[in-house]
């Protein structure tokens, strides 16, 4: 089975259809809405597999199908679909993970009154995300990018009656919009410079050598190449969407949404869209590497931001106590890893990590959702505990996800993908700081995940809701098991011995593996670091288990100021509230005053003026116009009366008048001289 | 006083006209009023004949033709007038012109 690029639009169209069905289904039509969503996703998954076989037949080709959207001036605005291994792998991942999460949602959202609406939004999201993946035009990608943001907003605020959820939805939407502004500017600049937004267009696309050559040859302010500047603007969009420093603040708050949403959108797919975007426009980002001595490489910025984010996310994750927020900061940190990999030049390592991360992070979030569902929506790990016994399947799969995330060697996918990134960072010749940040994040990741597992699953239940928890129905555990299998198996597609995935992504037909012993030192170092993190974590949280919900964290007693800082997430929210927020408030106050006094005054003045004109015209009407008409009609009536009085009906009278008139006429003729 | 035939004719037709006019204005019987009108018409016809006969260039038959037309029209008019008189009589059981002063009846 294969799917040609002309039919690629079917993949996003099917979930869109399901979203339409979900929107039109009445509330009691639960089965229809969920069935349509899951069915559409299943078919989209099969189509994606077909697209993957098509793409793998010619991995180096960027098969594109372009068409004119509408005429614009002398040219036409063109959109298109693109099929290459990157798109195909991402589509398969999104549809597969999405399918499992949809199935999980049937159980998780079972009691929700707005079940059909939820599936409508989920399908809308899937459609937008898949549209983003198959787009061959930066414009089409941007449209889907914004639709994805809209779906994210709707789903974070799904429980909009909770003020925190409504605020989080707004925060996510507005924060990502800041980045999107950069993306929009970059897009406009790109269109201005090249006259096209198509990625691949038979030599005329923006990612093809002609356009890249002209972009890198021009310079703009500060001696930057135009390609660097455009690349950085596009990267702004990725920063916002992928929760990178300094716009990461929305991602943890987005956990107010239902847990399947967190798993699908804020862990597996949407937040990875930023990484995908940079990988997609990688030729544009990397072309300035050819310059001899530019002031700045675009990728250097990407690597720096990625390294900062990876380290910062991991640090903050150490001190959180909400199970979903820990995972959210872990996501921030892992996305930082991917950006780091992109920045140091190994975009295939980034995509490999993106794919493995999507599976194990969706697994972890669904596991957390399973815990939350069982524990009656208790999310605080201090209140949980002892769930290992009653929730065996959840615990086993969560443990597999944890080991994949921390990078437990050899068996788990996270190990191989993270290893690829660390190798790439090690070989980067600009600086070794990102490499060290990555190593530190490895230790921290292992540490906070150990803490999470120990607090949640070990010890004894520390609240009523946790002690009454029991395993969920199989509609929820089955997706966990499938994802756990993938979290293990996926790693073997990209091991250094047989790097099949990387080769296909790079468009190579053959796979050139090498022995594990090459670069083995680095691998041993990272294994040692993982072991260190796990060991320290277990020593602190596993050996002496928490006894009560109110007991302080061991780290808190040991290092109070550090813990407080991390717990407050380095105070970014407060910082933004004090700077951007306050500035915004001040502007709002000024605008309010302007509104209230200046504009309102002007409008009031106009209103008074209008009233005055009205009064004047009413008076004029009453006296002048009406009076005039009255007088005219009165005189007409009088005249009519006078004339009607002459009409007596007496024939003699008329004849008499005629006769007198005749006599007078004759007299006038005679006196006038007879002529 | 030396009068040529034209003037004699004109004086005669004027007298005829005045008699008709007086008859029209002074009589209350509608039939007599109609008679007066016919007299005035005949005065006018007489003038046509006189001016044709004694005028500067008597073209054959023009005056007579005018008068013939005029008499024919007058005959039609008299028929209409007499029909009206009959209608008035049916309505008010007499033919007094002073009483026929309403359009509505």
Boltz contact constraints between the chains, C-beta under 6 A:
constraints:
  - contact:
      token1: [A, 649]
      token2: [B, 101]
      max_distance: 6.0
  - contact:
      token1: [A, 650]
      token2: [B, 101]
      max_distance: 6.0
  - contact:
      token1: [A, 651]
      token2: [B, 97]
      max_distance: 6.0
  - contact:
      token1: [A, 655]
      token2: [B, 24]
      max_distance: 6.0
  - contact:
      token1: [A, 655]
      token2: [B, 25]
      max_distance: 6.0
  - contact:
      token1: [A, 659]
      token2: [B, 21]
      max_distance: 6.0
